[in-house]
Amino acid sequence: MYKLIDLKVGSTCNNKCVHCCAANDVRDKNLSLKKIKNKLNEFINLYKTIDLTLTGGEISMRRDFIEIMQYIEFHKKLGNIREVHLQTNGRKLSDTNKLESTIGVVDYYLIALHGHNSDIHDKITGVQGSFDETVSTFKQLVNRVNAAQIAVQTVINKLNYKYLVDTYKFAHEELGVTEFNLTFPHPMGDAFDKAITPTYTDVKPYINAAMYYFISKDIKPLPEALPLCVFDSEYRKYISNINDTRFIGAVGYDQDGNLLDYLELSKEAHSKYEKCKSCLANDKCEGIWNEYVELYPNECSLPKPIVHG
């Protein structure tokens, strides 16, 4: 049986996103190429066959990125690695050589796109020109891999939540993307700010407008950190089914090299308001980030969802 591994290769990033939950973590956690190889070997020796998620920071900005891809490809050919997921802002993959090194190695690309134009996206990333680089990567990728292998991740924040439909429409109709993640920010680091992280009440009508767009295009989005009560009744059965089938049993490691169980960490990272306990969907809802309750201790004005069988 394969095991899902979350491999964080470092903290360095070429974006300065306003919603970055790791912005206050100043420790240098960048792994050397040797350590990355050793970590992969450790996981393979422990679990025999693994699925691998590569995260950062931003892995694609590394000078040894192509070497990392080559080492992963080596293990894929041996059958030690079954699938590879790459989480990236996509900017450096606009480099043809770096992009080419991922073809046939990466099975799923999760690429951050936070707006439908450079004004919004670049303001969120803090880097002028980041929108153009990311869009270039999308345009190259859709001609090289199956569209189902590419997903947009939009982190919802105060600067873009009113433009969600515009962003998804641009990604789908202009770039050809068919997979989408609706991601609510984890209010840590720079995101622990009411000027950055909106309330669920704020985003509710825009989330549901996005759901209407998705359904009209036969797109099945993946929600992240959005409780059932944010969604209108016609979407709750779909969201509930997604939550029931979602697998988060990944493992990784901490700063000291200790093994982490992300399923247990997820349980510890979530809370609920007192009113949530009387909700009919309480047992189907993982709750909300602990830091969200700290940021908005009195915000619980959303209607309670009706449970559909």
VEXKEMI-641025 format. One record per residue (C-alpha): z, y, x negated; residue number from 1. Coordinates in Angstrom, 3 decimals, always signed. Last residue first. Layout:
REM VEXKEMI-641025
((Z,Y,X),NUM)
...
***
This chain:
REM VEXKEMI-641025
((+2.962,+12.272,+28.744),309)
((+3.044,+16.045,+29.086),308)
((+6.252,+17.900,+28.216),307)
((+6.555,+21.358,+29.697),306)
((+7.013,+23.995,+27.044),305)
((+9.859,+26.507,+26.991),304)
((+8.670,+30.074,+27.321),303)
((+8.896,+32.176,+24.150),302)
((+11.721,+34.694,+23.937),301)
((+13.635,+33.179,+21.036),300)
((+13.902,+35.917,+18.478),299)
((+17.595,+36.654,+17.938),298)
((+18.047,+35.472,+14.334),297)
((+14.619,+36.708,+13.187),296)
((+14.723,+36.680,+9.371),295)
((+17.450,+34.017,+9.198),294)
((+15.760,+31.936,+11.893),293)
((+12.506,+32.274,+9.940),292)
((+14.309,+31.285,+6.736),291)
((+15.339,+27.959,+8.224),290)
((+11.692,+27.261,+9.038),289)
((+11.047,+26.229,+12.603),288)
((+11.747,+23.145,+14.680),287)
((+10.338,+19.644,+14.247),286)
((+9.394,+19.587,+17.932),285)
((+8.961,+16.360,+19.918),284)
((+12.676,+15.781,+20.551),283)
((+13.098,+19.347,+21.787),282)
((+10.139,+19.138,+24.163),281)
((+12.251,+19.373,+27.307),280)
((+13.970,+22.433,+25.842),279)
((+17.760,+22.531,+26.216),278)
((+18.359,+22.243,+22.459),277)
((+15.846,+24.985,+21.751),276)
((+18.201,+27.575,+23.248),275)
((+20.543,+27.192,+20.254),274)
((+17.664,+28.137,+17.971),273)
((+16.257,+25.404,+15.814),272)
((+16.217,+24.716,+12.083),271)
((+13.857,+23.306,+9.492),270)
((+14.050,+22.931,+5.694),269)
((+16.358,+19.888,+5.709),268)
((+13.917,+17.838,+7.764),267)
((+11.032,+18.864,+5.519),266)
((+12.995,+17.906,+2.408),265)
((+13.536,+14.430,+3.811),264)
((+9.823,+13.968,+4.465),263)
((+9.012,+15.572,+1.122),262)
((+10.853,+12.889,-0.872),261)
((+11.315,+14.296,-4.365),260)
((+11.489,+12.398,-7.667),259)
((+13.392,+14.160,-10.447),258)
((+11.354,+15.721,-13.249),257)
((+13.739,+18.589,-13.911),256)
((+11.594,+21.173,-12.117),255)
((+11.254,+18.860,-9.103),254)
((+8.965,+15.906,-8.494),253)
((+6.540,+14.688,-5.864),252)
((+6.544,+12.320,-2.916),251)
((+4.567,+12.427,+0.292),250)
((+5.638,+11.009,+3.639),249)
((+4.140,+13.894,+5.593),248)
((+1.979,+11.862,+7.985),247)
((+0.896,+13.601,+11.159),246)
((+0.360,+11.224,+14.081),245)
((+3.080,+12.539,+16.366),244)
((+2.406,+16.173,+15.426),243)
((-1.277,+15.802,+16.286),242)
((-0.383,+14.200,+19.617),241)
((+1.983,+17.066,+20.415),240)
((-0.700,+19.613,+19.536),239)
((-3.222,+17.912,+21.848),238)
((-0.695,+17.615,+24.662),237)
((+0.300,+21.233,+24.141),236)
((-3.152,+22.770,+24.415),235)
((-3.422,+23.227,+28.201),234)
((+0.188,+24.455,+28.396),233)
((-0.347,+27.486,+26.175),232)
((+0.818,+27.096,+22.578),231)
((+3.678,+28.940,+20.883),230)
((+6.221,+26.740,+22.681),229)
((+4.961,+23.690,+20.799),228)
((+6.278,+24.978,+17.481),227)
((+3.888,+26.271,+14.774),226)
((+4.771,+25.318,+11.193),225)
((+1.290,+23.890,+10.526),224)
((-1.383,+23.349,+13.157),223)
((-4.438,+21.171,+12.437),222)
((-7.577,+22.203,+14.301),221)
((-9.862,+19.891,+16.298),220)
((-13.230,+21.597,+16.720),219)
((-15.367,+20.862,+19.780),218)
((-16.805,+24.391,+19.645),217)
((-15.255,+25.503,+22.960),216)
((-12.036,+23.743,+21.909),215)
((-11.891,+25.760,+18.705),214)
((-12.512,+29.081,+20.456),213)
((-9.836,+28.394,+23.070),212)
((-7.429,+27.403,+20.290),211)
((-8.153,+30.696,+18.502),210)
((-7.372,+32.630,+21.685),209)
((-4.196,+30.565,+21.902),208)
((-3.129,+31.543,+18.408),207)
((-3.968,+35.166,+19.185),206)
((-1.847,+35.214,+22.344),205)
((+1.123,+33.575,+20.525),204)
((+1.049,+35.608,+17.314),203)
((+3.531,+38.332,+18.219),202)
((+5.854,+35.986,+20.142),201)
((+5.918,+33.670,+17.141),200)
((+7.198,+36.615,+15.149),199)
((+5.186,+38.115,+12.319),198)
((+5.809,+37.473,+8.606),197)
((+4.600,+40.320,+6.391),196)
((+6.308,+43.565,+7.481),195)
((+9.244,+41.497,+8.734),194)
((+9.798,+40.381,+5.152),193)
((+10.711,+37.005,+3.730),192)
((+7.021,+36.407,+2.954),191)
((+7.432,+37.921,-0.522),190)
((+9.624,+35.004,-1.569),189)
((+10.361,+32.763,+1.391),188)
((+9.298,+33.107,+5.018),187)
((+7.127,+29.944,+5.132),186)
((+3.951,+31.321,+6.635),185)
((+2.362,+29.935,+9.824),184)
((-0.710,+27.847,+9.077),183)
((-3.546,+27.158,+11.491),182)
((-5.589,+24.641,+9.490),181)
((-9.311,+24.341,+10.171),180)
((-12.139,+21.811,+9.752),179)
((-15.749,+22.507,+10.819),178)
((-16.937,+24.923,+8.119),177)
((-20.582,+25.993,+8.321),176)
((-20.221,+29.269,+6.406),175)
((-21.562,+31.767,+8.950),174)
((-20.761,+30.068,+12.255),173)
((-17.626,+28.168,+11.305),172)
((-16.024,+30.418,+8.696),171)
((-17.034,+33.614,+10.503),170)
((-15.820,+32.316,+13.869),169)
((-12.553,+31.207,+12.295),168)
((-11.934,+34.638,+10.780),167)
((-12.972,+36.565,+13.893),166)
((-10.800,+34.298,+16.048),165)
((-7.840,+34.939,+13.764),164)
((-8.279,+38.711,+13.699),163)
((-5.035,+39.845,+15.356),162)
((-3.057,+37.604,+13.006),161)
((-4.557,+39.185,+9.873),160)
((-2.274,+41.781,+8.280),159)
((+1.004,+40.709,+9.901),158)
((+0.603,+37.163,+8.648),157)
((-1.080,+33.856,+9.480),156)
((-1.962,+31.764,+6.444),155)
((-5.560,+30.713,+6.972),154)
((-6.493,+27.334,+5.562),153)
((-10.158,+26.503,+5.885),152)
((-11.191,+22.884,+5.533),151)
((-13.964,+21.119,+3.645),150)
((-14.532,+17.353,+3.547),149)
((-15.800,+17.249,+7.136),148)
((-18.685,+19.481,+6.036),147)
((-20.019,+16.619,+3.900),146)
((-20.507,+17.611,+0.280),145)
((-22.981,+19.534,-1.892),144)
((-24.634,+22.141,+0.321),143)
((-21.394,+22.984,+2.126),142)
((-19.789,+23.370,-1.292),141)
((-22.055,+26.142,-2.569),140)
((-21.561,+28.373,+0.469),139)
((-17.821,+27.750,+0.507),138)
((-17.562,+28.612,-3.182),137)
((-19.481,+31.859,-2.709),136)
((-17.131,+32.752,+0.153),135)
((-14.173,+32.377,-2.206),134)
((-15.761,+34.604,-4.839),133)
((-16.761,+37.274,-2.305),132)
((-13.296,+37.335,-0.744),131)
((-11.572,+37.607,-4.129),130)
((-13.544,+40.744,-5.005),129)
((-10.522,+43.044,-5.087),128)
((-7.338,+41.059,-5.659),127)
((-4.127,+41.585,-3.683),126)
((-4.709,+38.358,-1.770),125)
((-3.858,+39.955,+1.598),124)
((-5.773,+43.185,+0.924),123)
((-8.681,+41.142,-0.409),122)
((-8.869,+39.067,+2.779),121)
((-8.638,+42.003,+5.185),120)
((-11.116,+44.420,+3.614),119)
((-13.255,+41.607,+2.199),118)
((-14.219,+40.306,+5.621),117)
((-13.407,+37.465,+7.996),116)
((-9.830,+37.132,+6.842),115)
((-7.317,+34.844,+5.168),114)
((-9.523,+32.159,+3.657),113)
((-7.617,+29.573,+1.627),112)
((-9.529,+26.407,+0.740),111)
((-8.416,+22.868,+1.512),110)
((-11.013,+20.612,-0.141),109)
((-11.052,+16.894,+0.649),108)
((-12.486,+13.943,-1.273),107)
((-12.324,+15.475,-4.744),106)
((-13.838,+13.289,-7.465),105)
((-17.432,+12.823,-6.268),104)
((-18.106,+16.508,-6.806),103)
((-15.095,+18.128,-8.484),102)
((-16.698,+18.635,-11.908),101)
((-19.659,+20.357,-10.229),100)
((-17.397,+23.091,-8.904),99)
((-16.045,+23.812,-12.365),98)
((-19.532,+23.937,-13.863),97)
((-20.932,+26.114,-11.035),96)
((-18.173,+28.730,-11.300),95)
((-17.571,+29.663,-7.648),94)
((-14.816,+27.098,-8.032),93)
((-12.834,+29.862,-9.706),92)
((-12.259,+31.652,-6.405),91)
((-11.553,+28.680,-4.179),90)
((-8.040,+29.646,-3.141),89)
((-7.167,+26.017,-3.786),88)
((-5.593,+22.866,-2.397),87)
((-7.491,+19.813,-3.629),86)
((-7.150,+16.425,-1.949),85)
((-7.960,+13.277,-3.914),84)
((-8.296,+9.815,-2.389),83)
((-7.823,+6.227,-3.611),82)
((-6.435,+6.672,-7.113),81)
((-5.754,+3.511,-9.127),80)
((-9.109,+1.940,-8.213),79)
((-10.322,+1.911,-11.829),78)
((-13.127,+4.327,-10.892),77)
((-10.545,+6.600,-9.315),76)
((-8.491,+6.501,-12.526),75)
((-11.403,+7.780,-14.634),74)
((-12.261,+10.392,-11.999),73)
((-8.712,+11.704,-12.252),72)
((-9.112,+12.072,-16.015),71)
((-12.452,+13.832,-15.594),70)
((-11.031,+16.232,-13.004),69)
((-8.184,+17.140,-15.343),68)
((-10.668,+17.707,-18.168),67)
((-12.679,+20.028,-15.894),66)
((-9.531,+22.043,-15.118),65)
((-8.551,+22.388,-18.785),64)
((-9.060,+26.173,-18.831),63)
((-6.899,+26.422,-15.708),62)
((-8.094,+28.758,-12.950),61)
((-8.898,+25.794,-10.673),60)
((-5.249,+24.704,-10.489),59)
((-3.955,+27.748,-8.627),58)
((-0.218,+27.835,-8.306),57)
((-0.373,+24.931,-7.855),56)
((-1.564,+21.985,-5.775),55)
((-3.386,+18.703,-6.271),54)
((-2.863,+16.105,-3.551),53)
((-3.316,+12.519,-4.742),52)
((-3.536,+9.269,-2.809),51)
((-1.996,+6.505,-4.875),50)
((-2.439,+2.862,-5.836),49)
((-0.068,+0.974,-8.164),48)
((+3.073,+2.739,-6.807),47)
((+5.300,+3.049,-9.892),46)
((+2.699,+2.569,-12.618),45)
((+0.321,+4.887,-10.763),44)
((+3.040,+7.514,-10.318),43)
((+3.997,+7.376,-13.990),42)
((+0.366,+7.467,-15.113),41)
((-0.292,+10.549,-13.006),40)
((+2.779,+12.233,-14.434),39)
((+1.732,+11.373,-17.992),38)
((-1.748,+12.787,-17.434),37)
((-0.285,+16.011,-16.042),36)
((+2.173,+16.152,-18.934),35)
((-0.648,+15.852,-21.484),34)
((-2.690,+18.512,-19.717),33)
((+0.305,+20.823,-19.975),32)
((+2.321,+21.529,-16.864),31)
((+2.893,+25.086,-15.712),30)
((+6.413,+25.522,-14.399),29)
((+7.255,+28.821,-16.062),28)
((+10.179,+30.041,-13.990),27)
((+9.630,+33.368,-12.218),26)
((+10.150,+32.096,-8.680),25)
((+10.205,+35.315,-6.666),24)
((+6.579,+35.040,-5.541),23)
((+6.879,+31.398,-4.495),22)
((+6.561,+31.986,-0.727),21)
((+3.398,+34.030,-1.181),20)
((+2.739,+35.985,+2.041),19)
((+1.434,+39.139,+0.357),18)
((-0.892,+37.041,-1.766),17)
((-1.122,+37.937,-5.449),16)
((-4.127,+35.829,-6.399),15)
((-4.976,+34.437,-9.852),14)
((-2.109,+31.949,-9.693),13)
((+0.344,+30.516,-12.229),12)
((+2.968,+28.196,-10.753),11)
((+1.947,+24.882,-12.251),10)
((+0.390,+21.447,-11.811),9)
((+2.076,+20.597,-8.534),8)
((+1.246,+16.961,-7.823),7)
((+1.923,+15.832,-4.260),6)
((+1.559,+12.048,-4.228),5)
((+0.733,+9.957,-1.162),4)
((+1.475,+6.286,-1.760),3)
((-0.980,+3.376,-1.406),2)
((+0.000,+0.000,+0.000),1)
***
